[in-house]
């Protein structure tokens, strides 16, 4: 018998061939199942939906300051000046010029009024109750300055000439700055009798800051000097017109997002294992459900056709999960609801009619049983910034095409043979 001598390479190839099996490659080199898309239009899955008011707080880095009122809320703007001269000989024409660059307006042909701020405030802590991180507003926090400006014509800017005596007092032949105005600034406001009427100006956080300018002769020199500075701080202060800032209204069976007054949405959508198994194709057991992949999950909403904010609005909505069965009203962040890491915000533009609210990360946690779930909460990231709001059609809408739905893209689990 003739012996055949095999090379090392031949032996390696034989071993490799006989080592291969028909088992699917676990690292995914074999083709797996294609993702499945399903849109659930059964509105009975939306068990309980409502909107609710929440606390008035501070919106920092706002690019606007506001004066006026809308829907039981009134807003004044606080501005603080940069290093006003303490003492001067005289002010040219006895006038100071306050310039506010106009941003937007709604039905506003009214008088701007002004008040001295009698206590210190910090813009990052201002709300209807608090002036700083450690002090609250006192009853005499604001005192009217006997001056108002009729804002009747709309232009690029509102240029307000203020008599110097409103900011400076004559003392022994010199003009001495009002110490409270120098330290705390002024408030700009309007009487709230007129319904739904406000004006917006660009703020310090924009490219068109409010500014104050005047020419003066100092006490130490005869030459004319110019004070021209942007404000050092500004913030809006909002509160309810009825003064009831600690009572919060619930809007049953309504889906609404609002900035002032802040309104959040709650939706208790049925994502139970039984419901998911019943509605998802090729998902037959809780084990299938646990091992499936949620590629994308969205709530589909449509804009309500009536009772909308009169101007275009753009919102960034953030989703949260209600994790407490016995949540307080309104629910408290951290205690009653939480943000799921890496959840995506969604943009809503009122010029469009249909919106998708991303809940992918949340549904992944729900089906994996990694989080307690008692419903979803959505809020605007621009809460407390302005009067804008938007309303969405609910499951009770007469037009079936406008009712909410759920869109899920998922991949069934790949199981070993």
C-alpha positions as CSV (number, residue, x, y, z in Angstrom):
1,X,0.0,0.0,0.0
2,X,1.3,3.4,-1.1
3,X,1.5,6.0,1.6
4,X,0.4,9.5,0.8
5,X,2.3,12.2,2.6
6,X,0.2,15.3,3.5
7,X,1.5,18.7,3.8
8,X,0.9,20.9,6.9
9,X,-1.4,23.1,4.9
10,X,-3.5,20.1,3.7
11,X,-4.0,18.9,7.3
12,X,-5.1,22.4,8.4
13,X,-7.7,22.6,5.6
14,X,-9.1,19.2,6.4
15,X,-9.5,20.1,10.1
16,X,-11.1,23.4,9.2
17,X,-13.7,21.7,6.9
18,X,-14.7,19.1,9.4
19,X,-14.9,21.7,12.2
20,X,-17.6,23.7,10.5
21,X,-21.3,23.1,11.4
22,X,-24.6,24.3,10.1
23,X,-25.2,26.3,13.3
24,X,-26.0,30.0,12.7
25,X,-23.1,32.3,13.4
26,X,-23.8,34.0,16.7
27,X,-21.9,37.1,15.7
28,X,-24.5,37.9,13.0
29,X,-22.6,36.9,9.7
30,X,-25.7,35.0,8.7
31,X,-28.8,37.0,7.7
32,X,-31.3,37.5,10.6
33,X,-34.9,38.4,10.6
34,X,-35.9,41.7,9.0
35,X,-37.4,44.3,11.4
36,X,-41.2,44.5,11.5
37,X,-43.1,47.8,11.6
38,X,-46.5,48.0,13.1
39,X,-48.8,50.9,13.8
40,X,-51.3,50.4,16.6
41,X,-54.4,52.5,16.0
42,X,-56.5,50.9,18.8
43,X,-57.2,54.0,21.0
44,X,-58.3,51.7,23.8
45,X,-54.5,51.3,24.5
46,X,-54.6,55.0,25.6
47,X,-56.1,54.2,29.0
48,X,-56.0,57.6,30.7
49,X,-54.7,60.9,29.2
50,X,-54.8,64.4,30.6
51,X,-52.8,67.6,30.9
52,X,-52.0,69.4,34.0
53,X,-50.5,72.7,35.3
54,X,-47.2,72.7,37.2
55,X,-45.2,75.1,39.2
56,X,-44.1,78.5,37.8
57,X,-40.3,78.5,37.8
58,X,-37.4,80.3,36.2
59,X,-36.3,79.8,32.6
60,X,-32.7,80.8,32.4
61,X,-30.9,81.8,29.2
62,X,-34.1,83.0,27.8
63,X,-33.5,85.1,24.6
64,X,-36.5,87.2,25.3
65,X,-38.0,89.4,28.0
66,X,-41.8,89.8,28.1
67,X,-44.4,92.3,29.3
68,X,-48.1,91.6,29.3
69,X,-50.6,88.8,30.0
70,X,-52.2,85.7,28.5
71,X,-54.6,83.1,29.8
72,X,-54.5,84.0,33.5
73,X,-50.8,84.6,33.6
74,X,-49.1,88.0,33.8
75,X,-45.4,88.6,33.1
76,X,-43.1,91.5,34.0
77,X,-39.5,91.8,33.1
78,X,-36.7,92.7,35.5
79,X,-33.5,94.4,34.2
80,X,-30.4,95.4,36.1
81,X,-28.0,98.1,34.9
82,X,-24.2,97.9,34.6
83,X,-22.4,100.3,37.0
84,X,-24.4,103.5,36.7
85,X,-22.3,106.5,37.6
86,X,-22.9,107.4,41.3
87,X,-22.7,111.2,41.1
88,X,-22.7,113.5,38.1
89,X,-22.8,117.3,37.5
90,X,-25.4,117.1,34.8
91,X,-27.1,114.9,32.2
92,X,-27.5,116.1,28.7
93,X,-31.1,117.1,27.9
94,X,-32.0,115.6,31.3
95,X,-32.8,112.3,29.4
96,X,-31.7,108.7,29.6
97,X,-32.4,106.5,26.6
98,X,-33.5,102.9,27.2
99,X,-33.4,100.8,24.0
100,X,-35.3,97.5,23.7
101,X,-35.1,95.6,20.5
102,X,-38.5,94.3,19.5
103,X,-39.0,90.6,18.9
104,X,-42.7,89.9,18.7
105,X,-46.1,91.2,19.9
106,X,-49.7,90.1,20.2
107,X,-52.5,92.8,20.4
108,X,-50.2,95.1,22.4
109,X,-50.9,98.8,22.0
110,X,-50.6,99.7,25.6
111,X,-48.5,101.6,28.1
112,X,-45.3,100.1,29.5
113,X,-45.0,101.0,33.1
114,X,-41.9,101.0,35.3
115,X,-41.2,100.2,39.0
116,X,-38.2,100.4,41.2
117,X,-37.0,97.1,42.6
118,X,-36.5,97.5,46.3
119,X,-34.7,94.3,47.1
120,X,-31.8,92.2,45.7
121,X,-32.6,89.5,43.1
122,X,-30.6,86.8,41.3
123,X,-31.9,85.9,37.8
124,X,-31.2,82.1,38.2
125,X,-33.5,81.9,41.2
126,X,-36.3,84.4,40.4
127,X,-39.8,83.0,40.3
128,X,-43.2,84.2,41.6
129,X,-42.1,83.4,45.2
130,X,-38.3,83.7,45.3
131,X,-36.0,86.7,44.7
132,X,-32.7,84.8,45.4
133,X,-31.7,81.4,46.6
134,X,-32.3,82.4,50.2
135,X,-34.9,85.2,50.1
136,X,-38.5,85.6,49.0
137,X,-40.2,88.6,47.4
138,X,-41.5,91.0,50.0
139,X,-44.9,92.8,49.7
140,X,-43.1,96.1,49.0
141,X,-40.6,94.6,46.6
142,X,-41.7,96.9,43.8
143,X,-42.7,100.6,43.9
144,X,-44.0,102.4,40.9
145,X,-41.9,105.0,39.1
146,X,-44.1,107.9,38.0
147,X,-43.4,107.3,34.4
148,X,-45.0,105.3,31.5
149,X,-44.4,104.8,27.8
150,X,-47.2,104.3,25.3
151,X,-46.2,101.5,22.9
152,X,-48.5,102.0,20.0
153,X,-46.3,101.7,16.9
154,X,-44.3,98.6,16.0
155,X,-40.7,99.2,14.8
156,X,-37.4,97.4,14.9
157,X,-36.7,98.8,18.4
158,X,-38.6,100.5,21.2
159,X,-36.5,103.6,22.2
160,X,-37.7,105.1,25.5
161,X,-36.6,108.5,26.7
162,X,-36.7,108.6,30.5
163,X,-36.4,111.8,32.4
164,X,-33.1,111.7,34.4
165,X,-35.0,112.6,37.6
166,X,-36.5,109.1,37.6
167,X,-33.0,107.6,38.1
168,X,-31.1,110.5,39.7
169,X,-31.9,112.7,42.6
170,X,-30.5,116.2,43.1
171,X,-28.5,116.5,46.3
172,X,-26.5,119.7,47.1
173,X,-26.3,120.7,43.5
174,X,-25.2,117.2,42.3
175,X,-27.1,114.4,40.7
176,X,-26.9,111.3,42.8
177,X,-28.1,108.0,41.4
178,X,-31.1,106.2,43.1
179,X,-29.3,103.6,45.1
180,X,-32.0,101.0,44.7
181,X,-32.2,101.4,40.9
182,X,-28.4,101.2,40.8
183,X,-28.3,98.0,42.8
184,X,-31.4,96.2,41.8
185,X,-32.6,97.8,38.6
186,X,-36.2,98.3,37.4
187,X,-39.2,96.2,36.5
188,X,-41.2,96.8,33.3
189,X,-44.8,95.8,33.3
190,X,-48.3,96.5,32.1
191,X,-51.7,96.6,33.7
192,X,-53.4,93.2,33.0
193,X,-56.9,94.4,32.3
194,X,-56.5,93.8,28.5
195,X,-56.9,90.1,27.8
196,X,-54.2,88.1,25.9
197,X,-51.9,91.1,25.1
198,X,-48.2,91.0,25.4
199,X,-44.9,92.3,23.8
200,X,-41.6,90.5,23.6
201,X,-38.2,92.1,23.4
202,X,-34.8,90.5,22.9
203,X,-32.9,89.8,26.1
204,X,-29.3,89.9,27.3
205,X,-28.9,86.2,26.1
206,X,-29.6,87.2,22.5
207,X,-27.6,89.2,20.1
208,X,-29.7,92.3,20.7
209,X,-29.4,93.1,24.4
210,X,-31.4,95.9,26.1
211,X,-29.2,98.9,26.6
212,X,-29.1,102.3,28.4
213,X,-27.4,105.4,27.1
214,X,-26.9,109.0,28.2
215,X,-24.4,111.8,28.0
216,X,-23.2,113.4,31.2
217,X,-20.6,115.6,32.8
218,X,-18.9,114.0,35.7
219,X,-18.2,115.7,39.0
220,X,-14.5,115.5,38.3
221,X,-14.2,116.8,34.8
222,X,-15.8,119.3,32.5
223,X,-15.8,117.1,29.4
224,X,-18.9,115.3,28.2
225,X,-18.8,111.6,28.8
226,X,-21.1,108.9,27.5
227,X,-22.6,106.0,29.4
228,X,-23.7,103.3,27.0
229,X,-24.0,99.8,28.4
230,X,-26.0,96.6,28.0
231,X,-28.0,95.5,31.0
232,X,-26.1,93.3,33.4
233,X,-29.0,91.0,34.2
234,X,-32.6,90.4,32.9
235,X,-35.3,87.8,33.6
236,X,-39.0,87.5,33.3
237,X,-41.2,87.1,36.4
238,X,-44.5,85.3,35.8
239,X,-47.4,84.6,38.1
240,X,-51.1,83.9,37.9
241,X,-53.4,86.9,37.5
242,X,-55.8,85.5,40.2
243,X,-52.8,85.2,42.6
244,X,-53.3,81.5,43.2
245,X,-49.9,80.3,42.3
246,X,-50.0,77.0,44.3
247,X,-53.2,75.5,42.9
248,X,-52.8,73.4,39.7
249,X,-55.5,72.6,37.2
250,X,-56.0,69.3,35.6
251,X,-57.4,69.1,32.0
252,X,-59.1,65.7,31.7
253,X,-59.0,64.1,28.3
254,X,-56.9,66.9,26.9
255,X,-53.4,66.8,25.4
256,X,-51.8,70.1,25.7
257,X,-48.3,71.5,26.1
258,X,-47.8,75.1,27.4
259,X,-44.8,77.2,28.6
260,X,-46.6,79.8,30.7
261,X,-48.6,78.7,32.5
262,X,-46.5,75.4,32.4
263,X,-48.6,72.5,31.3
264,X,-47.4,68.9,30.9
265,X,-49.1,65.9,29.3
266,X,-49.7,62.5,30.9
267,X,-50.5,59.4,28.9
268,X,-51.1,56.0,30.4
269,X,-50.6,53.8,27.4
270,X,-51.1,50.0,27.9
271,X,-47.7,48.4,27.3
272,X,-48.4,45.3,29.4
273,X,-46.9,42.0,28.3
274,X,-50.3,40.7,27.5
275,X,-51.1,43.6,25.2
276,X,-47.7,43.6,23.5
277,X,-47.9,39.8,22.8
278,X,-51.4,40.2,21.4
279,X,-50.5,43.0,19.0
280,X,-47.0,42.2,17.9
281,X,-46.5,39.6,15.2
282,X,-44.3,36.5,15.9
283,X,-44.1,37.5,19.6
284,X,-45.9,34.7,21.4
285,X,-44.4,34.5,24.9
286,X,-43.0,36.7,27.6
287,X,-39.6,35.2,26.7
288,X,-40.0,36.4,23.1
289,X,-41.0,39.8,24.4
290,X,-38.0,40.0,26.7
291,X,-35.5,39.0,24.0
292,X,-37.0,41.0,21.1
293,X,-35.3,44.2,20.0
294,X,-37.2,47.5,20.0
295,X,-35.6,49.4,17.1
296,X,-37.9,52.4,17.2
297,X,-41.0,53.4,19.2
298,X,-43.0,56.5,18.7
299,X,-46.3,58.0,19.7
300,X,-48.0,59.6,16.7
301,X,-50.0,62.7,17.5
302,X,-51.9,65.2,15.3
303,X,-52.5,68.9,15.9
304,X,-55.9,69.8,17.1
305,X,-57.7,71.8,14.5
306,X,-59.0,74.6,16.7
307,X,-58.0,76.7,19.8
308,X,-54.4,77.0,19.0
309,X,-51.9,79.6,19.9
310,X,-52.3,82.4,17.3
311,X,-48.7,82.3,16.2
312,X,-46.2,79.7,15.1
313,X,-44.7,77.7,17.9
314,X,-41.8,75.3,18.1
315,X,-41.4,73.0,21.1
316,X,-38.8,70.5,22.2
317,X,-40.6,67.8,24.1
318,X,-38.9,65.5,26.6
319,X,-40.4,62.1,27.7
320,X,-40.4,60.8,31.2
321,X,-41.8,57.7,32.9
322,X,-44.1,57.8,35.9
323,X,-42.6,55.3,38.2
324,X,-44.9,55.7,41.3
325,X,-48.4,54.2,41.5
326,X,-49.3,56.6,44.3
327,X,-47.8,59.8,42.7
328,X,-48.7,63.2,44.2
329,X,-50.5,65.8,42.0
330,X,-48.8,67.3,40.3
331,X,-46.1,64.6,40.2
332,X,-42.6,65.4,41.6
333,X,-39.6,64.8,39.5
334,X,-37.3,62.1,40.9
335,X,-39.9,61.0,43.5
336,X,-42.7,60.2,41.1
337,X,-41.3,60.3,37.6
338,X,-37.9,59.9,36.0
339,X,-35.9,60.5,32.8
340,X,-34.7,57.3,31.1
341,X,-31.1,57.7,30.1
342,X,-30.4,58.4,26.4
343,X,-34.1,59.0,25.6
344,X,-34.5,61.3,22.6
345,X,-36.2,64.7,22.7
346,X,-38.8,65.4,19.9
347,X,-39.4,68.6,18.0
348,X,-43.0,69.9,17.5
349,X,-43.6,72.7,15.0
350,X,-47.1,74.0,14.9
351,X,-46.8,74.7,11.1
352,X,-46.9,70.9,10.7
353,X,-50.0,68.8,11.5
354,X,-48.5,65.4,12.5
355,X,-45.8,64.7,15.1
356,X,-43.8,61.7,16.3
357,X,-42.8,61.6,19.9
358,X,-39.8,59.2,20.4
359,X,-40.2,56.7,23.3
360,X,-37.7,54.1,22.1
361,X,-35.5,53.9,25.2
362,X,-38.5,53.9,27.4
363,X,-40.3,51.0,25.7
364,X,-37.0,49.1,25.6
365,X,-36.9,49.4,29.4
366,X,-40.5,48.4,29.8
367,X,-40.4,45.2,27.7
368,X,-37.2,44.2,29.5
369,X,-38.9,44.7,32.8
370,X,-36.1,47.1,33.9
371,X,-38.3,49.9,35.1
372,X,-41.6,50.5,36.9
373,X,-44.1,52.0,34.5
374,X,-47.3,53.8,35.3
375,X,-47.5,56.1,32.3
376,X,-45.6,58.7,30.3
377,X,-45.1,62.4,31.0
378,X,-44.1,64.9,28.4
379,X,-42.9,68.5,29.1
380,X,-41.6,71.3,27.0
381,X,-38.0,72.2,27.5
382,X,-39.0,75.8,27.1
383,X,-41.4,75.8,30.1
384,X,-41.6,79.3,31.7
385,X,-40.0,80.9,28.6
386,X,-43.1,82.5,27.0
387,X,-46.8,82.2,26.5
388,X,-46.7,79.6,23.7
389,X,-48.8,76.4,23.7
390,X,-50.0,73.7,21.4
391,X,-53.0,71.3,21.6
392,X,-53.1,67.8,20.2
393,X,-56.1,65.7,19.0
394,X,-57.2,63.0,21.5
395,X,-58.7,59.6,21.1
396,X,-62.1,61.2,21.4
397,X,-61.6,63.3,18.2
398,X,-64.4,62.9,15.7
399,X,-61.9,62.4,12.9
400,X,-60.4,59.0,13.3
401,X,-57.4,60.0,11.2
402,X,-56.4,62.5,13.9
403,X,-56.5,60.2,16.9
404,X,-53.2,59.1,18.5
405,X,-51.4,56.0,17.5
406,X,-48.3,54.0,18.4
407,X,-45.6,53.1,15.9
408,X,-43.2,50.3,16.8
409,X,-40.3,48.9,14.7
410,X,-39.0,45.7,16.3
411,X,-36.9,42.6,15.5
412,X,-38.0,39.2,16.7
413,X,-35.5,37.3,18.8
414,X,-32.9,35.0,17.1
415,X,-33.0,31.7,18.9
416,X,-30.6,28.8,18.6
417,X,-31.9,25.9,16.6
